[in-house]
């Protein structure tokens, strides 16, 4: 009954669609699927986020740290394919090709630099990334 009232008031769109939408939103951002567990009479939901130093993901509030699958690898392959096709890539081009914000694009680019796959050239707004040795 409460759900019906919330729907009529416009607080919810449809009964039962929230978890699927949450999972697809996380996937769209390149994050691991949230961990959902029933504990007694409540539900515990853990969302994963980027850890800036290592590129690994950990639960936001964690008593039991986990490392979900790394999503940077597919994004890195996208960047490398772009560089192979165009010769170089800027941060804004990386963000556009990955459909992410520039902050995330910089993190992916930095991970590729750290792996020795690409190198950074230029400074500030003139910064571009090329294949290492290219």
C-alpha positions as CSV (number, residue, x, y, z in Angstrom):
1,X,0.0,0.0,0.0
2,X,2.8,2.4,0.9
3,X,4.5,1.7,-2.5
4,X,1.2,2.5,-4.3
5,X,0.8,5.8,-2.4
6,X,4.5,6.7,-3.3
7,X,3.8,5.9,-6.9
8,X,0.7,8.0,-7.0
9,X,2.6,10.9,-5.4
10,X,5.3,10.6,-8.0
11,X,8.0,9.6,-5.4
12,X,8.7,6.4,-7.3
13,X,8.3,5.5,-11.0
14,X,7.7,1.8,-10.9
15,X,7.7,-0.8,-8.2
16,X,10.7,-3.1,-8.3
17,X,12.9,-1.3,-10.9
18,X,15.3,0.4,-8.5
19,X,17.9,-2.3,-8.0
20,X,18.2,-3.0,-11.8
21,X,18.6,0.8,-12.4
22,X,21.3,1.1,-9.7
23,X,23.2,-1.9,-11.2
24,X,23.1,-0.5,-14.7
25,X,24.1,3.0,-13.5
26,X,27.2,1.5,-11.8
27,X,28.0,-0.5,-14.9
28,X,27.7,2.6,-17.1
29,X,30.2,4.4,-14.9
30,X,32.6,1.5,-15.1
31,X,32.2,0.5,-11.5
32,X,31.6,-3.0,-10.1
33,X,28.1,-4.1,-9.3
34,X,27.1,-3.0,-5.8
35,X,27.0,-5.8,-3.1
36,X,23.5,-6.2,-1.7
37,X,23.0,-8.4,1.4
38,X,20.1,-9.0,3.6
39,X,21.0,-8.8,7.3
40,X,18.2,-9.5,9.6
41,X,15.4,-6.9,9.1
42,X,17.5,-4.5,7.0
43,X,19.5,-4.6,3.7
44,X,23.2,-3.7,3.4
45,X,24.3,-2.1,0.1
46,X,28.0,-1.5,-0.6
47,X,28.9,0.7,-3.6
48,X,32.3,0.6,-5.1
49,X,34.4,3.6,-6.0
50,X,37.8,4.3,-7.5
51,X,40.7,4.4,-5.2
52,X,42.9,7.2,-6.7
53,X,46.3,5.8,-5.7
54,X,46.1,2.3,-6.9
55,X,43.2,2.2,-9.5
56,X,41.6,-0.6,-7.5
57,X,38.1,-0.4,-6.2
58,X,37.0,-0.9,-2.6
59,X,33.7,-0.7,-0.8
60,X,32.8,2.8,0.5
61,X,32.3,1.5,4.0
62,X,34.2,-1.7,4.5
63,X,34.8,-4.0,7.3
64,X,35.7,-6.7,4.8
65,X,37.7,-5.1,1.9
66,X,37.1,-6.7,-1.5
67,X,38.7,-6.0,-4.8
68,X,36.1,-6.2,-7.6
69,X,37.0,-6.7,-11.2
70,X,39.2,-4.0,-12.7
71,X,37.2,-1.8,-15.2
72,X,40.3,0.2,-16.3
73,X,41.4,-2.5,-18.7
74,X,38.6,-2.1,-21.3
75,X,38.9,1.7,-21.0
76,X,42.7,1.4,-21.5
77,X,42.1,-0.6,-24.6
78,X,39.7,2.0,-25.9
79,X,42.4,4.7,-25.4
80,X,45.1,2.6,-27.0
81,X,42.9,2.0,-30.1
82,X,42.2,5.7,-30.4
83,X,45.9,6.5,-30.2
84,X,46.6,3.8,-32.8
85,X,44.1,5.4,-35.1
86,X,44.8,9.1,-34.5
87,X,48.4,9.1,-33.4
88,X,47.8,10.9,-30.1
89,X,45.0,11.7,-27.6
90,X,44.2,14.6,-25.3
91,X,42.5,14.4,-22.0
92,X,39.3,15.9,-23.4
93,X,39.3,13.4,-26.4
94,X,39.8,10.5,-23.9
95,X,36.9,11.7,-21.8
96,X,34.7,12.0,-24.9
97,X,35.7,8.6,-26.3
98,X,35.1,6.9,-23.0
99,X,32.0,8.9,-22.2
100,X,33.4,9.8,-18.8
101,X,34.4,13.0,-17.0
102,X,37.9,14.4,-17.6
103,X,39.0,13.3,-14.0
104,X,38.3,9.7,-14.8
105,X,40.0,10.0,-18.2
106,X,43.1,11.4,-16.6
107,X,43.2,8.4,-14.2
108,X,42.9,6.0,-17.1
109,X,45.6,7.8,-19.0
110,X,47.9,7.9,-15.9
111,X,47.4,4.2,-15.4
112,X,48.6,3.6,-19.0
113,X,51.6,5.9,-18.4
114,X,52.4,3.9,-15.3
115,X,52.2,0.7,-17.2
116,X,54.7,2.1,-19.8
117,X,52.2,1.8,-22.7
118,X,51.9,5.5,-23.4
119,X,53.8,8.6,-22.6
120,X,52.8,12.1,-21.7
121,X,54.0,15.0,-23.9
122,X,53.4,18.8,-23.3
123,X,52.0,20.7,-20.3
124,X,48.8,22.1,-19.1
125,X,46.3,22.5,-22.0
126,X,48.9,21.3,-24.5
127,X,49.3,17.9,-22.9
128,X,48.8,14.9,-25.2
129,X,49.5,11.2,-24.9
130,X,51.2,9.0,-27.5
131,X,52.3,5.4,-27.7
132,X,55.6,4.9,-25.9
133,X,58.4,5.2,-28.4
134,X,56.1,6.7,-31.0
